[in-house]
Amino acid sequence: MERAYRQESEGVHVRVDPLLWMIPLVLVAFGIMMIFSLTAQVSLEELGSPFALGLRQVQWFCIAIGAMVMVYVIPISFWRRSSGIIWLFALLLLVLTLIPGVGIKAGGARRWLGVGGFRFQPVEFLSLAVAVHLAKLMSVSPKRGLSSFLSVTLMILGISVLPLIFQPNIGGTMVIFGLVMALHVEARGWSWPVFLGGGALMASFPLILSAGYRVRRYMAFLNPWEEPMDSGFQMIQGLVAFSNGGILGVGIGKGLQKLNYLPAAHTDYIFATIGEEFGFVGTISVILLFFLWTTRACSVYKAARSTEDPFLASLVWGVTVSVLIPFFINLGGVLKLMPLTGIPLPFVSYGGSSLLFMWAKVGLLMRACREIYAS
């Protein structure tokens, strides 16, 4: 790492893969265009301007780019040294959401913090913090097998998801669970995560049955046509959007599902509205962009493995997975492959906190790439 700093100070060219930030930039630009198209009516009715929500996303994008730059200039040694503090701070923010008068309650859940007009979901910060801190613990812990799984992996998982269960935030819990298991697989192997994953799947059914809204969401997933005007409405309208779009789509701004038919058209279901307005070509283009970004991130991970620094390899792996898990969960819900969980589509959906921390992760990957190729 000291060699990396010397090379930078001496003006030696250090490679950073430009696709790590160029692909997210294309996705964000596409997402902002869709948000302007999808929110014009509701922005005019509720905020007095058809461009209000689109401009808010542009503002968040500017903040997110600043976050990416800030993370990029911070050396990896800072994250290695401060991972525990970062994780504890993320947990503190999550706990604050549960305090009446501090956390913001919406839709029956306390998931937001806010000051004035600014509000965000701390779970987005938590996914970054867990990726960094568990990578650090895996790199320094001498434990292996069941001992490592119980005292490191499950400890981080249990403490991290506890506030999410009380919010409640099933989607966020799924993201953290998947991230923790993926980090354990990278550092310690498959066996215990597979065992726990099977147990978690069986335990999910009592959890679903414990709350009426979860039961309705699950039943809507199994058969949305049973209550087409109630619990199954959103899922059916999402499928209608894909059907309307066909191969080439109906054209930007010409989609009908956004006109009070498809709730959350610019957030959870933005992929369905892309399918309506840009058709199969638009949806497959988004998927291919994520695939290409994944190949570039995996190239950084492969290079990190060659440095023989387990923390750096686990960090790159964890940050990459923390972007991809929400992507797959969002697509799974919209395409009726799994129950909808309210997870936004990374870089594309409307939402400031998701956009902010996704770009922070891009900055961290870029910094890791720079130090890897400088070493």
C-alpha positions in Angstrom: 0.0 0.0 0.0 2.9 2.4 0.7 4.1 1.7 -2.8 0.7 2.8 -4.1 1.0 6.1 -2.3 4.6 6.6 -3.7 3.5 5.8 -7.2 0.6 8.3 -7.0 3.0 11.0 -5.6 5.5 10.4 -8.3 2.9 10.7 -11.0 3.0 7.0 -12.1 -0.1 6.0 -13.9 -2.4 3.8 -11.8 -5.1 1.8 -13.5 -8.8 2.3 -12.5 -11.3 0.5 -14.6 -13.6 3.3 -16.0 -16.5 0.9 -16.5 -16.9 0.7 -12.7 -18.3 4.2 -12.7 -19.4 4.6 -16.4 -22.0 1.8 -16.3 -23.7 3.1 -13.1 -23.6 6.6 -14.7 -25.6 5.2 -17.7 -28.0 3.5 -15.3 -28.6 6.6 -13.3 -29.1 8.8 -16.4 -31.7 6.3 -17.6 -33.3 6.1 -14.2 -33.6 9.9 -14.0 -35.1 10.1 -17.4 -37.7 7.5 -16.4 -38.4 9.3 -13.1 -39.1 12.5 -14.9 -41.5 10.6 -17.2 -43.2 8.6 -14.4 -43.7 11.3 -11.8 -44.8 14.3 -13.9 -48.5 13.9 -12.9 -48.0 13.2 -9.2 -45.3 15.9 -8.9 -47.7 18.5 -10.5 -50.6 17.5 -8.3 -48.8 17.2 -5.0 -45.8 19.5 -5.4 -46.9 22.1 -7.9 -44.3 21.3 -10.6 -44.1 18.3 -13.0 -40.4 18.2 -12.5 -40.2 18.2 -8.7 -39.4 14.6 -8.0 -37.1 14.3 -11.0 -35.1 17.3 -9.8 -34.9 15.8 -6.3 -33.3 12.7 -7.8 -30.9 14.9 -9.7 -30.0 16.6 -6.4 -29.4 13.3 -4.7 -27.3 12.2 -7.7 -25.0 15.2 -7.2 -24.7 14.4 -3.5 -24.0 10.8 -4.4 -21.2 11.7 -6.8 -19.6 13.8 -4.0 -19.9 10.7 -1.7 -18.2 8.6 -4.4 -15.3 11.0 -4.8 -14.9 11.3 -1.0 -14.8 7.5 -0.6 -12.4 7.2 -3.5 -9.8 9.5 -2.0 -9.8 7.6 1.4 -7.2 4.9 1.5 -8.3 1.3 2.1 -6.3 1.3 5.3 -8.9 3.6 6.8 -11.7 1.1 6.2 -9.5 -1.7 7.6 -8.8 0.3 10.8 -12.2 1.8 11.3 -14.5 -1.0 10.3 -15.9 -1.7 13.8 -16.7 2.0 14.5 -18.4 2.3 11.1 -20.5 -0.8 11.8 -21.5 0.4 15.3 -22.5 3.8 14.0 -24.7 2.2 11.3 -26.4 0.1 14.0 -26.9 3.2 16.2 -28.7 4.9 13.3 -30.9 1.8 12.9 -31.8 1.9 16.6 -32.7 5.6 16.3 -35.4 4.7 13.7 -37.2 2.7 16.4 -37.5 5.7 18.8 -40.8 7.5 18.5 -40.3 11.1 17.6 -36.9 10.4 16.1 -37.6 7.7 13.5 -40.1 8.4 10.7 -43.0 6.0 10.5 -44.6 5.3 7.1 -46.5 2.4 5.7 -46.6 0.8 9.2 -42.8 0.6 9.5 -40.1 2.8 11.1 -37.3 2.7 8.5 -36.3 6.4 8.1 -34.5 9.1 9.8 -34.9 12.7 8.7 -34.0 16.3 9.4 -36.2 18.9 7.7 -36.8 17.8 4.2 -33.8 15.4 4.3 -34.5 11.7 5.1 -32.8 8.4 4.4 -32.9 4.7 5.3 -30.0 3.7 7.5 -30.2 0.1 6.2 -28.4 1.3 3.1 -25.5 2.5 5.2 -25.6 -0.8 7.1 -25.1 -2.9 4.0 -21.9 -1.0 3.4 -20.8 -1.2 7.0 -21.4 -5.0 7.2 -19.5 -5.6 4.0 -16.5 -3.7 5.4 -16.5 -5.0 9.0 -17.2 -8.6 8.3 -14.5 -8.6 5.6 -12.1 -7.3 8.3 -13.2 -9.9 10.9 -12.9 -12.8 8.3 -9.4 -11.6 7.4 -8.1 -11.5 11.0 -10.0 -14.3 12.7 -8.0 -17.6 13.0 -11.3 -19.6 13.6 -12.5 -22.0 11.0 -15.5 -24.3 10.6 -18.5 -24.1 13.0 -16.5 -22.0 15.4 -16.0 -19.2 12.8 -19.6 -19.5 11.7 -21.1 -19.1 15.2 -18.7 -16.6 16.7 -18.1 -14.3 13.7 -20.7 -14.8 10.9 -23.8 -15.4 13.0 -22.8 -12.8 15.6 -22.6 -10.0 12.9 -25.8 -11.3 11.3 -27.8 -11.4 14.5 -26.8 -8.0 15.8 -27.2 -6.4 12.4 -30.7 -7.7 11.6 -32.2 -7.3 15.1 -33.2 -3.6 14.6 -34.5 -4.5 11.1 -36.9 -7.1 12.5 -38.3 -4.5 14.9 -38.8 -1.8 12.2 -40.0 -4.2 10.5 -37.9 -4.5 7.3 -38.0 -7.9 5.7 -36.4 -6.7 2.5 -33.5 -5.2 4.3 -33.1 -8.3 6.4 -32.9 -10.4 3.3 -30.2 -8.1 1.9 -28.1 -8.3 5.1 -28.6 -12.1 5.4 -27.5 -12.7 1.8 -24.5 -10.4 2.2 -23.3 -12.0 5.4 -23.7 -15.5 3.9 -21.9 -14.5 0.7 -18.9 -13.1 2.7 -18.7 -16.3 4.7 -18.7 -18.4 1.6 -15.9 -16.3 0.1 -13.7 -16.6 3.2 -14.7 -20.0 4.7 -16.7 -22.0 2.2 -20.3 -23.2 1.5 -21.2 -25.8 4.1 -22.6 -23.8 7.0 -24.3 -21.1 5.0 -26.2 -23.7 3.0 -27.3 -25.4 6.2 -28.4 -22.1 7.7 -30.1 -21.0 4.5 -32.3 -24.1 4.6 -33.2 -23.4 8.2 -34.0 -19.8 7.4 -36.3 -20.8 4.6 -38.3 -23.0 6.9 -38.3 -20.4 9.6 -39.6 -17.7 7.2 -43.1 -19.3 7.1 -43.9 -18.6 10.8 -42.5 -15.1 10.3 -44.8 -14.5 7.4 -47.8 -15.8 9.3 -47.1 -13.5 12.3 -48.3 -10.4 10.4 -51.3 -9.9 8.3 -49.7 -7.7 5.7 -47.0 -10.3 5.1 -49.7 -13.0 4.7 -51.5 -10.8 2.1 -48.2 -10.1 0.3 -47.3 -13.8 0.2 -50.8 -14.9 -1.0 -50.7 -12.2 -3.7 -47.4 -13.7 -4.8 -48.9 -17.1 -5.1 -52.1 -16.1 -6.8 -52.5 -12.3 -7.4 -55.7 -12.9 -9.5 -57.6 -14.1 -6.4 -57.9 -10.5 -5.2 -57.1 -8.5 -8.3 -58.3 -5.2 -6.9 -56.7 -5.6 -3.5 -53.5 -7.5 -2.5 -52.8 -8.8 -6.0 -53.4 -5.4 -7.7 -49.8 -4.2 -7.8 -48.3 -7.5 -9.1 -50.9 -7.8 -11.8 -50.4 -4.3 -13.0 -46.7 -4.9 -13.1 -47.2 -7.9 -15.4 -49.6 -5.8 -17.5 -46.9 -3.2 -17.9 -44.5 -5.9 -19.3 -47.3 -7.1 -21.6 -48.1 -3.7 -22.9 -44.4 -3.0 -23.8 -43.9 -6.0 -26.0 -40.5 -6.0 -27.8 -39.9 -2.3 -28.4 -42.2 -0.6 -25.9 -44.8 2.0 -26.3 -42.3 4.9 -26.2 -40.9 7.2 -23.5 -43.7 9.0 -21.6 -46.4 7.0 -23.4 -46.9 4.3 -20.8 -50.4 4.0 -19.2 -49.6 2.0 -16.1 -48.1 5.0 -14.4 -51.5 6.8 -14.5 -52.7 5.5 -11.1 -52.6 1.9 -12.2 -49.2 0.8 -10.9 -48.3 2.0 -7.4 -44.6 2.7 -6.8 -44.0 3.0 -10.5 -40.9 5.1 -10.0 -39.5 3.1 -7.0 -40.1 -0.6 -6.5 -41.7 -1.2 -9.9 -39.6 1.0 -12.1 -38.3 -2.1 -14.0 -41.9 -2.9 -15.0 -42.4 0.6 -16.3 -39.1 0.3 -18.3 -40.6 -2.8 -19.8 -43.8 -0.9 -20.8 -42.1 2.1 -22.3 -39.0 0.5 -23.7 -40.1 -3.1 -24.1 -38.0 -6.2 -23.9 -35.1 -4.3 -25.5 -35.1 -1.9 -22.6 -35.3 -4.4 -19.8 -32.7 -6.7 -21.3 -30.4 -3.7 -21.8 -30.6 -2.9 -18.1 -29.8 -6.5 -17.2 -26.9 -6.5 -19.6 -25.5 -3.3 -18.1 -25.6 -4.9 -14.6 -24.0 -8.1 -16.1 -21.2 -6.1 -17.6 -20.6 -4.1 -14.4 -20.5 -7.4 -12.5 -17.8 -8.8 -14.9 -15.6 -5.7 -14.2 -16.1 -5.9 -10.5 -15.2 -9.6 -10.6 -12.0 -8.7 -12.4 -11.1 -6.4 -9.5 -11.9 -9.2 -7.1 -9.7 -11.6 -9.1 -6.9 -9.1 -8.9 -7.5 -8.6 -5.2 -7.1 -12.4 -4.7 -3.7 -12.2 -6.3 -2.4 -9.7 -3.8 -2.7 -12.3 -1.0 -4.5 -9.7 1.2 -7.6 -11.5 2.5 -9.2 -8.3 3.7 -8.9 -6.6 0.3 -10.4 -9.6 -1.5 -13.3 -10.0 0.9 -13.9 -6.3 0.8 -14.2 -6.2 -3.0 -16.4 -9.3 -2.9 -18.7 -7.9 -0.2 -19.2 -4.5 -1.8 -19.9 -6.1 -5.2 -22.4 -8.5 -3.6 -24.1 -5.7 -1.7 -25.0 -4.1 -5.0 -26.1 -7.3 -6.7 -28.4 -8.7 -4.0 -30.8 -5.7 -4.2 -30.8 -6.0 -8.0 -31.8 -9.7 -7.9 -34.4 -9.1 -5.1 -36.0 -6.3 -7.0 -36.2 -8.2 -10.3 -37.4 -11.3 -8.5 -40.3 -9.4 -7.0 -41.2 -7.5 -10.1 -41.1 -10.6 -12.3 -43.1 -12.6 -9.9 -40.3 -15.0 -9.0 -40.5 -14.1 -5.3 -42.7 -12.0 -3.0 -42.2 -8.2 -3.4 -40.1 -6.8 -0.6 -39.9 -3.1 -1.4 -36.2 -3.1 -2.3 -35.4 -0.5 -5.0 -33.5 -1.2 -8.2 -29.9 0.0 -7.7 -28.9 3.2 -9.5 -32.3 3.3 -11.3 -35.2 3.6 -8.8 -36.2 6.9 -7.2 -34.7 7.2 -3.7 -31.8 9.2 -2.3 -30.4 6.9 0.4 -30.1 4.0 -2.0 -28.4 6.2 -4.7 -26.0 7.8 -2.2 -24.7 4.5 -0.8 -24.6 2.7 -4.1 -22.3 5.4 -5.4 -20.2 5.2 -2.2 -19.7 1.5 -2.9 -18.6 2.4 -6.5 -16.1 4.8 -5.0 -14.8 2.1 -2.6 -14.4 -0.4 -5.5 -12.5 2.2 -7.5 -10.2 2.9 -4.6 -9.6 -0.8 -4.2 -8.9 -1.1 -7.9 -6.4 1.7 -7.7 -4.5 0.3 -4.8 -4.5 -3.2 -6.3 -2.9 -2.2 -9.6 -0.5 0.2 -7.8 0.9 -2.6 -5.6 
